[in-house]
C-alpha cells in the first residue's frame, strides 16, 4: 500500500515553502522513487540547517526510541531499568497520540448516548411516541435516567481515557545543563 505525499510543504517552524514532486512513499522493501527521496532529503536538510535546536531534539528522540526498542529485547527484575523502559514508552506514546478526548467531548457523547438509550428503553415500555403526551412521572423518570446513565457512561469513558492517555504518569524534569534538552523521569 502506498500513500501520496503533497507536492507543496510549508515548514511549521518558519513557513518556508518547498515544492517537490507529487509522488508515493513506498512501503519498506519496495523500490524507492528517486525524486521523492530527493524531496525528502531537501525537507530534512532545511530542518537541519534552519532549525538546529529542533533537529537536535528530534535526533535525541530518535535515540530514545532506538534505546526503547533495544530495551524491549531484554527481560529484567531491575526496577530502575523497568521504570526507565516504561518512561521511554510513555514519552513516545504521549508524543504520538493522534487524538485526545476533552471533558466536553466526553460529556456531549455521554449525554447523547444516554438520551438515545433511555428513549429506546422507554419506547419499549410506553405505547406513545417519545415525549408525546407522556405523564409527568414518565418525563421525570426519563430525565432522571438520562442523567444517571450519562454520568455512569462519562465515568467509563474517563476511565478508558486515563488508561489510554496515561495523563500525569510521569512528569518531565528538564535537565538545565547547557547544550542538553534531555529529560529525566519523575514518577507521579
Long-range contacts (C-beta under 8 A, 24 or more apart in sequence): 1-27, 2-26, 2-27, 2-30, 5-36, 5-39, 9-43, 11-46, 11-47, 11-50, 11-51, 13-47, 13-50, 13-51, 13-54, 14-50, 14-51, 16-46, 16-50, 18-42, 18-43, 18-46, 53-181, 56-181, 57-181, 60-181, 60-182, 61-92, 61-95, 64-88, 64-91, 64-92, 65-92, 68-92, 83-185, 83-187, 84-185, 87-170, 87-185, 90-166, 90-169, 90-170, 91-170, 91-172, 91-183, 93-166, 94-165, 94-166, 97-164, 97-165, 100-161, 100-165, 101-157, 101-161, 106-154, 106-157, 106-158, 106-161, 107-150, 107-154, 109-153, 109-157, 110-150, 110-151, 110-153, 110-154, 110-157, 111-146, 111-150, 113-149, 113-150, 113-153, 114-145, 114-146, 114-147, 114-149, 114-150, 114-153, 115-146, 115-150, 117-149, 118-142, 118-145, 118-146, 118-149, 121-145
